Structure formats: structure tokens, C-alpha cells
Amino acid sequence: MGIYDRDYYDDDRRDGMDFFRGDGSGVRMLIAANVAVYVLQIAFRGTLESLFAADSQAILGGQVWRLFTANFLHDPRNPFHLIFNMLIFWFAGRELELMYGRKNFLKFYGFACVFSMTAWFLAERAISPGSASVAMGASGAVMATMMLLTLHFPYRQIIFIFIPMQLWVLMSMYVAMDFLGLLNESRGMGNGQVAFAGHLGGVLFGYLYKNFRFELPDVGKLLRNRRRAKFKVVGREWPEAERWAGERGRSERERVRTPKVTSATSTKPSVRSNTSPFPTSNDLPDAFESRVDEILTKIAQQGQSSLTEDERKVLEEASRRARSKRGGS
């Protein structure tokens, strides 16, 4: 796979010239969405919480969308709830988005939201089946992001409250505190202000995603396909409509199935169509292509900060070639 075939090195989206483009654009979009919703929460004073927070009784009544929407709500009386979540998400999410690509990372985050909030809901039903509970916050999805980053770089050195430690140590501390908190909650201790089960659900989702490498479905595409109208004839007002639709469908299928025939007398070599705006590995010399792949592998393993000046120049040259190819085509 060449550099330009990789989703996480899309030159069009990573020029850094726009808030919604460049490295970490998906992370910035999610942070902006959380901040915007928080401002609306303060402005409307409880309205959004009543409609979108994870209320266990409402979810039992069929309002399952709350398992997703609750992740974008935070306690309006405690701004540090939002600030702390977004700082951790910014730290962990940018590099994961670079590795997985914006689309895959956004899918990961969305499913982590639902998975972690579902874990909270099931735990609440098991611990307090008759009581109504409400949860909100991105902590579960953020924990999934942190877990995924830790599994990729367990020995990375970080500074946590002025104390140097490796990522796996910090993550172990978080998991241990959440596990003890959930244990105390199950025994009737604690104030119930922290969704420990949601945190642990996020950790579990990050672990499953990394170790089983399952492909998450594209929910947006599924919804678009479901909404797509199907042609149907009602009554006798349009007697030719059904026949026209059938002929059109057959012509489309024939057009797709008919192979493109190249004249046997042509001396031009056949060129495989490439719908990507970037050149594939065939467009670059093998040595240069191999060098670029080595650098991208290094980024995935050690992060962008590990690159030398020469390696950064190689990536800049690769980007320049991509623009040149696109401009000349």
C-alpha cells in the first residue's frame, strides 16, 4: 500500500489550513460539538438533559437514542467535567485519528459512545433495577480512546500531574479506580455521581477494537440506503412506468457489466483506472515508496514527534509529488 492509498495520509484533508481539515480534524469537530452543546445546556437550563440524557426509565421506554446523545452532554454546574474530558480526548484522539483515518476514527468514537453508555445502563439495571438513574458525559468514549492509545503505545512516557509514568501505568490506575468505584456502588456505597460502569465499558470497547480488529459498519451509509426511495407503481395512471423502470435497470446493469475493450492494434499500454485523487504505489519509484512506508510505520508506532528532520522532508516531498500529480492530471 502506498502513502497516497492510506486514509490517514489524505493530503486534501491534512493541509492544516482549516478547522475542519488537516491533522486531528475529526477530534476538533467532536470537541467543538461538545462545547457547543454545553453552551446550549446552559442557555436552555435543563431542556436538553430532559430530552437527550441517558435516563434509564426513558431508555426502557424505547428512547434508545439517549445511549448516544448523552455522550455530548455534561454537567452544566461543573465545567471541569467537560474540560477534563476534552483535554484527555485531545491528547489521545489526534494520534489515533492520524493512524486510523478520520472516517474510521469517528466510527470508533460513535460506537464507543453507545457501547460505554449501554454498559452503564445494564449495570444500573442490575444494581438498582427499580430506581431511575440519569447519566451524561463523554467519559466512557474518552476512556475507550485512551485504552486504544495505550494498547498501541503502552510504554510511552508521559507526565501526569508532574509525575513521569508510562501510559500503561496511568491506564491501570484509571481501571483500578473505576473497578473499585463500581464495586462500592454495588454495595450501596458512594454517591452515584460517577458512571464507573460506563468508564469500564469504554475500556472494554477499546480493548476489543484493538485486539479483534473488527470492521465497524458505516451507520450513515446504512441510513442513506434505508431512506432511498424505491420505485413503485400505484394504480393505472402510468401504464408505461413499470416497463420503463425495468428497461432502465437492465440498461444500467448492462452498462456496468460491459467491459471496456481496448483495440488490439493499439500500441498504448493499458492503464488501470484509479478513482483516488492521489497516485498509487505504481506512480512512485520503489525506493522512495519504501522509504515513505517506513516513515509512516514509524509514525504509527512512535508518533509524529519521533520523526527526524530528514524524515519530515521525505513526507513533504511525497506531498509535493501528490499535488503535482493531481495538478497535471
VOGU-3710 file (C-alpha; in Angstrom, 3 decimals, decimal comma):
1> mgiydrdyyd> 0,000/0,000/0,000  1,409/3,374/-0,996  1,364/6,555/1,015  -1,454/8,056/-1,036  -3,661/4,980/-0,647  -3,668/5,428/3,110  -6,731/7,066/4,634  -4,687/8,700/7,382  -2,396/10,498/4,904  -5,023/12,235/2,809
11> ddrrdgmdff> -3,298/15,401/1,579  -6,571/17,137/0,741  -7,763/16,871/4,337  -4,484/17,404/6,144  -3,241/20,780/4,968  -3,865/22,347/8,411  -5,446/25,439/6,823  -8,959/24,930/8,134  -10,519/23,917/11,451  -12,351/21,014/9,851
21> rgdgsgvrml> -9,366/19,888/7,772  -5,835/18,783/8,482  -4,468/16,583/11,255  -6,975/15,898/14,001  -9,916/17,483/12,203  -12,307/14,803/13,460  -11,155/15,318/17,042  -11,606/19,079/16,729  -15,091/18,608/15,301  -16,114/16,406/18,232
31> iaanvavyvl> -14,652/18,819/20,768  -16,455/21,719/19,078  -19,713/19,744/19,172  -19,334/19,040/22,888  -18,576/22,689/23,663  -21,497/23,913/21,535  -23,909/21,524/23,253  -22,592/22,645/26,648  -23,343/26,269/25,791  -26,862/25,255/24,744
41> qiafrgtles> -27,304/23,352/28,009  -26,508/26,499/29,963  -28,770/28,609/27,752  -31,804/26,298/27,904  -31,411/25,179/31,534  -32,346/21,534/31,662  -34,227/21,192/28,381  -31,505/19,242/26,576  -30,935/16,989/29,579  -34,620/16,061/29,709
51> lfaadsqail> -34,598/15,143/26,015  -31,171/13,584/25,448  -29,557/12,456/28,721  -29,309/8,717/29,414  -32,382/8,273/31,601  -32,720/4,589/32,489  -36,531/4,685/32,602  -36,794/6,560/29,306  -34,428/4,077/27,647  -36,568/1,221/28,920
61> ggqvwrlfta> -39,500/3,015/27,329  -37,836/2,856/23,921  -35,841/6,112/23,765  -32,648/4,304/22,844  -31,126/7,318/21,074  -30,216/8,599/24,541  -27,438/5,977/24,663  -25,670/8,057/22,015  -26,793/11,634/22,647  -25,971/11,532/26,371
71> nflhdprnpf> -22,279/11,424/25,471  -22,441/15,035/24,225  -23,998/16,380/27,427  -22,028/17,416/30,510  -22,912/18,721/33,947  -23,635/22,450/33,412  -22,848/23,118/37,090  -19,358/21,664/36,754  -17,365/22,939/33,739  -14,396/20,773/34,743
81> hlifnmlifw> -16,449/17,728/33,741  -16,278/18,922/30,140  -12,770/20,413/30,309  -11,134/17,304/31,741  -12,836/15,001/29,236  -11,898/17,139/26,257  -8,275/17,572/27,340  -7,797/13,813/27,593  -9,643/13,305/24,313  -7,413/15,872/22,586
91> fagrelelmy> -4,299/14,158/23,928  -5,341/10,641/22,872  -7,547/11,244/19,865  -5,293/13,177/17,498  -2,731/10,441/17,052  -5,363/7,718/16,734  -7,112/9,720/14,027  -3,821/10,006/12,157  -3,339/6,241/12,399  -6,869/5,107/11,546
101> grknflkfyg> -8,078/7,969/9,361  -10,847/10,419/10,195  -13,733/8,266/8,986  -12,668/5,138/10,876  -11,844/7,125/13,998  -15,246/8,844/14,018  -16,919/5,452/13,650  -14,845/4,136/16,531  -15,824/7,077/18,730  -19,522/6,819/17,867
111> facvfsmtaw> -19,705/3,119/18,668  -17,645/3,668/21,833  -20,281/6,196/22,946  -23,112/3,699/22,556  -21,163/0,736/23,960  -20,000/2,540/27,114  -23,410/4,066/27,835  -25,053/0,680/27,305  -22,630/-0,806/29,841  -23,708/1,878/32,331
121> flaeraispg> -27,395/1,182/31,633  -27,028/-2,587/32,128  -25,061/-2,100/35,332  -27,693/0,272/36,693  -30,449/-2,206/35,917  -28,501/-4,923/37,698  -27,593/-2,833/40,772  -30,752/-0,732/41,164  -33,475/-2,289/38,973  -36,329/-0,288/40,458
131> sasvamgasg> -34,777/3,175/40,562  -34,450/5,833/37,896  -30,888/6,873/37,062  -29,511/9,525/34,732  -26,054/9,696/33,151  -24,333/12,087/30,778  -20,813/12,817/29,611  -18,177/11,640/27,155  -16,074/9,863/29,796  -16,845/6,356/28,526
141> avmatmmllt> -15,904/7,141/24,927  -12,822/9,055/26,115  -11,748/6,033/28,160  -12,138/3,877/25,044  -9,864/6,305/23,196  -7,292/6,249/25,983  -7,366/2,451/26,114  -6,805/2,176/22,365  -3,863/4,578/22,529  -2,389/2,670/25,469
151> lhfpyrqiif> -2,613/-0,641/23,637  -0,701/0,881/20,720  1,936/2,647/22,850  1,962/1,047/26,330  5,495/2,192/27,207  5,193/5,775/26,066  6,450/8,155/28,749  4,063/10,924/29,814  3,871/13,493/32,604  0,779/13,115/34,808
161> ifipmqlwvl> 0,396/15,794/37,492  4,161/16,436/37,374  4,878/12,708/37,759  6,544/10,862/34,844  4,988/7,490/34,100  4,263/5,149/31,232  0,855/5,032/29,607  0,073/1,509/30,773  0,640/2,584/34,389  -1,767/5,515/34,093
171> msmyvamdfl> -4,392/3,362/32,385  -4,052/0,669/35,059  -4,681/3,298/37,737  -7,829/4,510/35,971  -9,187/0,993/35,546  -8,459/0,067/39,159  -10,213/3,193/40,497  -13,251/2,622/38,291  -13,449/-1,037/39,272  -13,305/-0,191/42,991
181> gllnesrgmg> -15,869/2,557/42,483  -18,264/0,157/40,757  -17,709/-2,418/43,493  -18,571/0,126/46,173  -21,610/1,256/44,223  -22,872/-2,326/44,015  -22,638/-2,489/47,822  -24,708/0,656/48,274  -21,728/2,890/48,988  -20,826/6,096/47,174
191> ngqvafaghl> -22,946/8,981/45,952  -23,652/7,651/42,433  -22,219/10,763/40,789  -19,704/8,866/38,628  -20,679/6,328/35,945  -17,964/3,795/36,760  -19,602/1,105/34,633  -19,606/3,448/31,640  -15,871/4,065/32,063  -15,164/0,343/32,226
201> ggvlfgylyk> -17,422/-0,241/29,233  -15,306/2,211/27,259  -12,126/0,434/28,331  -13,591/-2,886/27,213  -14,617/-1,471/23,840  -11,120/-0,081/23,208  -9,622/-3,463/24,085  -11,991/-5,382/21,802  -11,472/-2,969/18,919  -7,697/-3,230/19,069
211> nfrfelpdvg> -7,382/-6,977/19,604  -10,154/-8,259/17,329  -9,745/-5,618/14,610  -13,418/-5,819/13,653  -14,776/-3,558/10,928  -17,438/-1,172/12,231  -20,418/-0,563/9,940  -20,923/2,796/8,273  -24,115/3,924/10,008  -24,506/6,988/7,787
221> kllrnrrrak> -24,410/4,856/4,664  -26,886/2,373/6,127  -29,312/5,186/6,950  -28,951/6,702/3,485  -29,679/3,351/1,851  -32,683/2,846/4,080  -34,127/6,249/3,184  -33,569/5,739/-0,517  -36,981/5,661/-2,201  -37,915/2,559/-4,153
231> fkvvgrewpe> -39,844/2,971/-7,389  -43,351/1,625/-7,061  -46,339/1,892/-9,430  -49,734/2,501/-7,846  -52,936/2,281/-9,874  -53,100/2,608/-13,659  -52,189/6,262/-14,094  -48,762/5,414/-15,581  -49,049/2,149/-17,527  -45,570/2,560/-19,082
241> aerwagergr> -43,765/3,423/-15,860  -43,048/-0,106/-14,663  -41,782/-1,218/-18,067  -39,570/1,892/-18,298  -38,129/1,277/-14,850  -37,313/-2,319/-15,732  -35,639/-1,358/-19,013  -33,656/1,363/-17,293  -32,458/-1,066/-14,628  -31,393/-3,584/-17,294
251> serervrtpk> -29,541/-0,938/-19,271  -27,708/0,207/-16,150  -26,674/-3,359/-15,327  -25,502/-3,956/-18,882  -23,523/-0,720/-18,816  -21,767/-1,732/-15,620  -21,094/-5,305/-16,721  -19,874/-4,468/-20,222  -16,072/-4,498/-20,118  -14,116/-1,749/-21,761
261> vtsatstkps> -12,484/-3,181/-24,892  -9,073/-1,940/-25,964  -8,201/-2,198/-29,619  -5,746/-4,978/-30,339  -3,882/-2,689/-32,758  -3,266/-0,020/-30,161  0,334/0,406/-29,094  -0,541/2,293/-25,909  -0,175/0,313/-22,691  -3,388/-0,285/-20,755
271> vrsntspfpt> -3,777/1,838/-17,629  -5,836/0,708/-14,683  -8,374/3,304/-13,607  -7,670/4,939/-10,273  -10,509/6,875/-8,676  -8,310/8,195/-5,888  -7,049/11,801/-6,290  -3,620/10,576/-5,245  -1,121/8,420/-7,078  -0,798/4,803/-6,069
281> sndlpdafes> 2,408/2,975/-5,319  2,953/2,438/-9,052  3,405/6,184/-9,508  6,468/6,378/-7,261  9,896/4,768/-7,518  10,125/1,666/-5,372  12,941/3,019/-3,192  11,138/6,260/-2,407  7,857/4,442/-1,812  9,526/2,029/0,604
291> rvdeiltkia> 11,113/4,924/2,466  7,747/6,655/2,857  6,142/3,459/4,132  8,896/3,081/6,713  8,284/6,622/7,956  4,520/6,091/8,204  5,081/2,897/10,131  7,331/4,824/12,500  4,580/7,431/12,995  2,062/4,691/13,801
301> qqgqsslted> 4,417/3,121/16,351  6,150/6,117/17,939  4,168/9,227/16,972  4,958/12,263/14,808  7,315/13,744/17,389  9,771/10,899/16,754  10,471/11,995/13,155  13,839/13,431/12,216  14,234/16,483/10,015  15,192/14,295/7,030
311> erkvleeasr> 12,103/12,126/7,506  9,864/15,176/7,590  11,438/16,370/4,343  10,674/12,996/2,744  6,999/13,345/3,686  6,951/16,918/2,378  8,410/15,704/-0,919  5,800/12,952/-1,098  3,082/15,532/-0,508  4,564/17,781/-3,207
321> rarskrggs> 4,552/14,906/-5,701  0,934/14,176/-4,863  -0,066/17,779/-5,608  1,981/17,752/-8,793  0,349/14,545/-9,999  -3,093/15,870/-9,219  -2,456/19,185/-10,902  -1,104/17,572/-14,052  -3,929/15,086/-14,493
//
